[in-house]
Every structure is written in C-alpha cells, then in structure tokens.
Amino acid sequence: MTPLALATLNQHLLTALAAAPGETRRLFHGRGRCWPGLEQLTVDWLQG
C-alpha cells in the first residue's frame, strides 16, 4: 500500500462520513480494481 493509496482512502472516508450514517453501511470496498493499491480493504460503518 502506497501513501497515495492511503490518501485516496482517507479522502473517500472523509466524504462518506461527512454525515455519519444512522445504520450499518459499507463505506469502502476496494475490490473490482477501481482503487489501485486498495484491493484488499473493506471499511464498514457499524453504529453502536
């Protein structure tokens, strides 16, 4: 994982969390080759 990939993930999560979801939600899924260097990551939001 490169610093550029981490910056991409950070920006994506900041956008997704601008308004915290009120329910369980997938915030990021790296599979599908849309996000080079982040294919192995999945980020879920679990309100708790």
C-alpha distances in whole Angstrom, upper triangle without the diagonal:
4,7,8,6,7,10,11,11,13,15,16,16,19,21,21,22,25,27,26,27,30,29,26,24,21,19,16,15,12,14,16,14,15,11,9,5,7,10,10,10,14,15,19,22,25,28,29
4,5,5,6,9,10,11,12,14,15,17,18,20,21,22,24,27,27,28,31,31,28,26,22,20,17,17,14,17,18,15,15,12,10,7,9,12,13,13,16,18,21,24,27,29,31
4,5,5,6,9,10,10,12,14,15,16,18,20,21,22,26,25,27,30,30,28,26,23,20,17,18,16,19,20,18,17,13,12,10,11,15,15,15,17,18,21,23,26,29,30
4,5,5,6,9,10,11,12,14,15,17,18,20,21,25,25,26,30,30,28,25,22,19,16,17,14,17,18,15,14,11,10,9,10,14,15,15,17,18,21,23,26,29,31
4,5,5,6,9,10,11,12,14,16,16,18,20,23,23,24,27,27,25,22,19,16,13,13,11,14,15,12,12,8,7,6,6,10,12,11,14,14,18,20,24,26,28
4,5,5,6,9,10,10,12,14,15,16,18,21,21,22,25,25,23,21,18,15,12,14,12,15,17,15,14,10,10,9,8,12,12,11,13,13,16,18,21,24,26
4,5,5,6,9,10,11,12,14,15,16,20,20,22,25,26,24,21,19,15,14,15,14,17,19,17,15,11,12,11,11,14,16,14,15,15,18,19,23,24,27
4,5,5,6,9,10,11,12,14,16,19,19,20,24,24,22,19,16,13,11,13,11,14,16,14,11,8,10,10,9,12,14,12,14,13,17,18,22,24,26
4,5,5,6,9,10,10,12,14,17,17,18,21,21,19,16,13,10,8,10,9,13,15,14,12,9,10,10,8,11,12,9,10,10,13,14,18,20,23
4,5,5,6,9,10,10,12,15,15,17,20,21,19,17,15,11,10,13,13,17,19,18,15,12,14,13,11,15,15,12,13,11,14,15,18,20,22
4,5,5,6,9,10,11,14,15,17,20,21,20,17,15,12,11,14,14,17,19,18,15,12,14,15,13,16,17,15,15,13,15,16,19,21,23
4,6,5,6,9,10,13,13,14,18,18,17,14,12,8,8,11,11,15,16,15,12,11,13,14,12,14,15,13,12,11,13,13,17,19,22
4,5,5,6,8,11,11,12,16,16,15,12,11,7,7,11,12,16,18,18,15,13,16,16,13,15,16,12,11,9,10,10,14,15,18
4,6,5,6,9,10,12,16,17,17,14,14,10,11,15,16,19,21,21,18,16,19,18,16,19,19,16,15,12,13,13,16,17,19
4,5,5,8,10,12,15,17,16,14,13,10,11,14,16,19,20,20,17,15,19,19,17,19,20,17,16,13,14,13,17,17,21
4,6,7,8,9,12,13,13,10,10,6,9,12,14,17,19,19,16,15,19,19,16,18,19,15,13,11,11,10,13,14,18
4,5,5,7,11,12,12,11,11,8,11,15,17,20,22,23,20,18,22,21,18,20,21,17,15,12,11,9,12,12,15
4,6,9,12,14,15,14,14,12,14,18,20,23,24,25,22,20,24,24,21,23,24,20,18,15,15,13,15,15,18
4,6,9,12,13,12,14,12,15,19,21,24,26,27,24,23,26,26,23,25,25,22,19,16,15,12,14,13,16
4,6,9,10,10,12,11,14,18,20,23,25,26,24,23,26,26,22,24,24,20,17,14,12,9,10,9,12
4,5,7,7,10,9,13,16,20,22,24,25,23,22,26,26,22,23,23,20,16,13,11,8,9,8,11
4,7,9,12,13,16,19,23,25,27,28,26,26,29,29,26,26,26,22,19,16,13,9,9,7,10
4,6,10,11,15,17,21,22,24,27,25,25,28,28,24,24,24,20,17,14,11,8,7,6,9
4,7,9,12,14,18,19,22,24,23,22,25,25,21,21,20,17,13,11,7,5,5,6,9
4,6,9,11,15,16,18,21,19,19,22,22,18,18,18,15,11,9,6,5,7,9,12
4,6,7,11,13,15,17,16,15,19,19,15,15,14,11,8,6,4,6,9,12,15
4,7,10,13,15,16,14,13,17,17,13,14,14,11,8,5,5,7,10,12,16
4,6,9,12,13,11,10,13,13,10,10,11,8,5,5,7,9,13,16,19
4,6,8,10,9,9,12,12,8,8,8,6,5,7,9,12,15,18,21
4,7,7,7,6,8,8,5,4,6,5,6,9,12,15,18,21,24
4,6,7,8,9,10,8,5,7,8,8,12,14,17,20,24,26
4,5,8,9,11,10,7,10,11,12,15,17,20,23,26,29
4,5,6,9,8,6,10,11,13,16,19,22,25,28,31
4,6,9,9,8,12,12,13,15,18,20,24,27,30
4,6,6,7,10,10,11,13,16,19,23,25,28
4,6,7,10,11,13,16,19,22,25,28,31
4,6,8,9,12,15,18,21,24,27,30
4,6,6,9,11,15,18,21,24,26
4,6,8,12,15,18,21,24,27
4,7,10,14,17,19,23,25
4,7,10,13,16,19,21
4,7,10,13,16,19
4,7,10,13,15
4,6,10,12
4,6,9
4,6
4
